[in-house]
Amino acid sequence: MLVFLGLALANDSAFGIEPLERAVINDERLVNLSGATLGEHIIVNQQIQITAKITNTQEENQSFVYIVQIKDENDIVVKLAWISGSMTEYQNLSPSLSWTPKESGVYIAEIFVWDSLLTQGALTPTSTLEIITS
């Protein structure tokens, strides 16, 4: 006789925290190398930083990957970069990744916060910023 026994959980809600509530992302913005906030209009060949404030909402440490994907007007990815780290319980971080636009146009920066590149578990909803270069 062969018996299969399995258990599947769609999310962590049985344990108190929904997957997309393990961290919070806000204050998404463009800054210069000194950290001063920029508007959405950027000059071609001006190096900028795409940054956001991330908060671990848990009573435990959380590994994370901060990913920025920039797409042009044709929805083609022109930049993909990430950094990884770990946040202690309730810690706030403001990671940033740099980009230098080479051409005029309208771009969309998508910001993802995942638990790792391997498992790709989203910690926050995706955020977007519009970037206009000239």
RAGI-V121595 format. One record per pair of residues at least 12 apart in sequence whose ideal C-beta (glycine too) atoms are under 10 Angstrom apart, sorted by sequence separation. I is the first residue (numbers start at 1). GAP is how many residues later the second one is. If there is no record, write none. Layout:
# RAGI-V121595
i: (I	I)
gap: (GAP	GAP)
This chain:
# RAGI-V121595
i: (30	54	68	69	83	97	112	113	33	67	68	69	82	83	111	112	113	32	33	35	37	52	67	68	83	97	111	112	113	32	33	34	51	66	67	68	82	111	112	30	32	33	35	50	52	66	67	81	95	110	111	31	32	51	65	66	67	80	81	110	111	30	31	50	64	65	66	79	81	95	109	110	111	29	30	31	49	50	64	65	66	79	109	110	29	30	31	50	64	65	79	93	108	109	29	30	63	64	78	79	108	109	28	29	63	64	79	107	108	109	28	29	62	63	64	78	107	108	27	28	29	62	63	78	106	107	27	28	61	62	78	106	107	26	27	61	62	105	106	107	25	26	27	60	61	62	66	68	70	78	105	106	25	26	60	61	66	67	68	79	104	105	106	24	25	26	50	58	60	62	64	66	68	70	72	78	104	105	24	25	56	57	58	59	60	61	65	66	67	68	79	80	82	84	101	103	104	23	24	50	54	56	58	59	64	66	68	70	72	74	84	101	102	103	23	24	55	56	57	58	73	82	84	99	101	23	24	54	56	57	58	72	73	75	77	84	100	101	22	23	56	72	73	22	23	55	56	71	72	73	82	21	22	55	56	71	72	87	21	54	55	56	70	71	22	54	55	70	71	23	53	54	69	70	71	17	22	53	54	69	70	17	23	25	52	53	54	68	69	16	17	22	52	53	68	69	16	17	51	52	67	68	69	51	52	67	68	49	50	51	66	67	49	50	51	66	67	49	50	51	65	66	67	48	49	50	65	66	48	49	50	64	65	48	49	64	65	67	47	48	62	63	64	65	47	48	63	64	65	46	47	48	62	63	65	67	46	47	65	45	46	65	44	45	63	65	42	44	45	52	54	66	69	71	42	43	44	45	65	35	42	44	50	52	54	64	67	68	69	70	44	50	51	63	64	35	43	44	48	50	52	62	68	70	72	42	31	33	23	22	27	29	31	33	42	58	26	30	40	57	27	29	31	40	56	57	23	24	30	54	55	23	54	52	52	50	52	51	30	50	28	50	28	48	48	25	25	46	25	45	24	40	41	42	44	23	40	41	42	43	44	22	23	40	41	42	43	23	39	40	41	42	20	22	38	39	40	41	19	25	26	22	23	24	25	28	30	22	23	24	25	27	28	29	30	20	22	23	24	25	26	28	30	19	20	21	22	25	19	20	21	19	20	19	20	12)
gap: (12	12	12	12	12	12	12	12	13	13	13	13	13	13	13	13	13	14	14	14	14	14	14	14	14	14	14	14	14	15	15	15	15	15	15	15	15	15	15	16	16	16	16	16	16	16	16	16	16	16	16	17	17	17	17	17	17	17	17	17	17	18	18	18	18	18	18	18	18	18	18	18	18	19	19	19	19	19	19	19	19	19	19	19	20	20	20	20	20	20	20	20	20	20	21	21	21	21	21	21	21	21	22	22	22	22	22	22	22	22	23	23	23	23	23	23	23	23	24	24	24	24	24	24	24	24	25	25	25	25	25	25	25	26	26	26	26	26	26	26	27	27	27	27	27	27	27	27	27	27	27	27	28	28	28	28	28	28	28	28	28	28	28	29	29	29	29	29	29	29	29	29	29	29	29	29	29	29	30	30	30	30	30	30	30	30	30	30	30	30	30	30	30	30	30	30	30	31	31	31	31	31	31	31	31	31	31	31	31	31	31	31	31	31	32	32	32	32	32	32	32	32	32	32	32	33	33	33	33	33	33	33	33	33	33	33	33	33	34	34	34	34	34	35	35	35	35	35	35	35	35	36	36	36	36	36	36	36	37	37	37	37	37	37	38	38	38	38	38	39	39	39	39	39	39	40	40	40	40	40	40	41	41	41	41	41	41	41	41	42	42	42	42	42	42	42	43	43	43	43	43	43	43	44	44	44	44	45	45	45	45	45	46	46	46	46	46	47	47	47	47	47	47	48	48	48	48	48	49	49	49	49	49	50	50	50	50	50	51	51	51	51	51	51	52	52	52	52	52	53	53	53	53	53	53	53	54	54	54	55	55	55	56	56	56	56	57	57	57	57	57	57	57	57	58	58	58	58	58	59	59	59	59	59	59	59	59	59	59	59	60	60	60	60	60	61	61	61	61	61	61	61	61	61	61	62	63	63	64	65	65	65	65	65	65	65	66	66	66	66	67	67	67	67	67	67	68	68	69	69	69	70	70	72	75	77	77	78	79	79	81	81	83	83	85	86	87	87	88	88	89	89	89	89	89	90	90	90	90	90	90	91	91	91	91	91	91	92	92	92	92	92	93	93	93	93	93	93	96	98	98	99	99	99	99	99	99	100	100	100	100	100	100	100	100	101	101	101	101	101	101	101	101	102	102	102	102	102	103	103	103	104	104	105	105	109)
